[in-house]
């Protein structure tokens, strides 16, 4: 199991670390892994509607790295910097394989599906903010609908956090009331935005690498047609 990790600080916060981990499985079988946080603080994992994503607990993550594939993880931790930030244990062959290639792709993209709190905020004009089921693959410069929805949800959380950053008392009270109306609190928003930053960095790095690979593709279409 090949492992890469990074630790960065959270802008404006000296007491929170953002940890990203990428696991690569060169084997022809799925592998069960355990990733434990080694920093001196609790894990603040990615969440959906206030609930940690599957596989996460206070100390780390347990999951499966697909055969010949990779798994990208990210979390926040209120702690001083330390290296290495995680320990990774290969627990052997996984008991179950992913059901299809779509599930594997979603895992490699750090699960870009929209969080539950993105659903009530549909655009007022009835649009879906990023396409429909018929163009889920995206068209031109429009990303697939799940990615567009996820980005829109992240942007809304960031905007709420920005309104509370160095806010006046009046603005802060209004922002807190808005967050409470959605069944959240300020601490949850802060943790969500922190994990959003981790996920965005992970997706951005992977997307940049894929862009370079895609631009380097030059399929000899005509020559291959003559072979068919």
N, C-alpha and C positions, 0 to 999 in steps of 0.2 A: 504494500500500500504506500503510494507516494503522497506526501503531505507538504503543502505550502501554507504559511500563515502570515498574517500581518497584524500589527497593533498600531492604532492611531488615536489621537486625542479628539475629543468632541469640542467643536468650536465654542469658545466662551466658557468651557467647563474644564477645569484642571483635574477634577476628581472622577471623571468617567473615561473609560477606555472603550474603543470600538475594535472588536476582534473579528477578523475574517479568516476562514479556513477553507482550503480547497483540497479535497481528497480525490486521488485518481487510482482506479483499480485496473491494473493491466491484465488481471486474470480472466479466464473465460467463464467464470461463475460469479454470481452476486456474493458480496462479502458483508457480513454484519460488523459494524464498527461501534466503538464507544469513544466519544470525545469528551474529556473532562477538563473543565476550566481550572487553571493553576494560579490565576490571579487571586489576590486576597480580597474577595468580594463575591456577592451572589451573581448568578447569571441573569441578565435581563433579555430573554429570548424574543424573537419575533412573535407577535400576537395577532389574533383575530377576535374582534369584539371583546377584548380584554382577556382572552384565553390563550395560553401558550400554544404555538403550533405543535402538531404531533411530533413526539420523539424528544421534546425538551423537558428538562426538569431544573431544579435549582442549581445543580452542579454541572450540567452539560447536556449532551445529546446522544441518543442511541438511534441508529438507523441503518440503512442499507446503501452501499455504493454499488451501482449496477455493473455487471460484467463489461469490461472494456470501456467503462464510462467514468463519470466524475460526479461529485457531490459538493456543492458550494454552501457554506454555512456562514452566518454572521450573527453576532450578538453584542450587547453592551454590558459593561461591568463597572460598577463604582469602586475603583481600586487604583492603586499606584501602578505604573507600568512595570512589567516583568517579562522575562524571556526564559524559556518559551512560554507562551500564554496558555497552551493546551497540551494535554497528553492524549495520544491516539492509540487505541488498542484494537487490533484486528481480531475479532471474536470468532472468525471462521466463516464457513460457508453459510449463507442465508438460507432459511428454510423455504422461502417463497421467492419467486421471480416477479418482476413487474408484469402487469397484465398486458401491456402493449407498449409500442414505441412512444405513444403520446405521453404516457405516464413518465417514462424516462426523460423525455424532453422537458417536461414541466419541472422535474427535479433538478435537472442541470441548469435551468434558468432561475433557480432559487424560488420557484413557485410564483410566477407572475400573475396568478389569478386574483381577481379583486377581493379584498377583505370584505367581511360581512357588512362593515359600517359604510361601505361604498354604495350599497344597493339603494338606500332611501334617497340618495342625492342625485337622481337622474336629471338630465338637463330639462329645463322648463318647457322647451319646444317639442318635447316628446322624443327627441333623438336619443341615441344610445351612447353618445360621447365617443365612439370609436368604431362604428360599423355595426353590422348585424351578423346573425349566424351565417348568412349567405356569403359574407366576405370576411370570415374569421381569420383568414390567412393574411389579410392586409392587402391594400392596393397602392402601388406607387410609394409615396412617402407617408402613407397612413399605416400605423402599426396594427397588428391584430387586435381585435376587440378586447380580449382579456388583458393584454398589455396596456392598451389605452385606458381601460377602466382602472387598472392598478395604479398607473401614473397619475390619473386624475384624483384618486383617493389620497395618494401620497401628497400631491400638491395641496389638497384641501387641509390636510393635517399640518403641513409646513406653514401654510398661510395663517392658520389658527395660532401656531407657535410664534410666528413673527409678530402677530398682533399683541401677544403677551410679553414679548421681549422689550424690556425698558418701557413698558406701557405706563400711562397715567393711571391713577386710581380708578377713575370712571371707566376707562377702556378695559382695565383688568377685570373689574367687576362684571362688565358686560360679557367679556370673553369667558370667564369662569361659568357664568350662567348658561351660556350657549353650550359649553362642553358638558355641563351637568345635565342639560336637557337631552343630550344624546346618550345618557347613561354612563358617562366617563368622568374622570377627575383629572386635575392638572398633572399629577404624577404619572398617570397612565398615558396622557398625551405626550409628556416629555420622553417617556420610555419608548413609545411608538415612533416618535420622530427620530430618536437615536437609532433604533433598529432599521428605520427607513433609510437612514444615511448609509448604514452598512450594506443593506440590500442594493441601494442605488450604485454604490461603488462597485459591488460585485458584478451587477448586471452591466454597468458601463465598461468595466474591464473586459468582460467576456464579449460584449457587443463590438468593442473596438477590434479585438482579435478576429472575430468573425467577419467584420467588414474587410479587413486586410486579406483574409483568405478568399472571400467572395470576389474581391476585385482582382485577385490573381488568377481566378478560374478563366480558362480560355478553351472551351470545348470545340474541337474540330468538327462542327456539325455536318458540314457537307461531306467530309471524308467518311464519317461514321454512317451517314445515310447510304453511301455507295456500298457499304459493307452489309447493309440489311437486306 
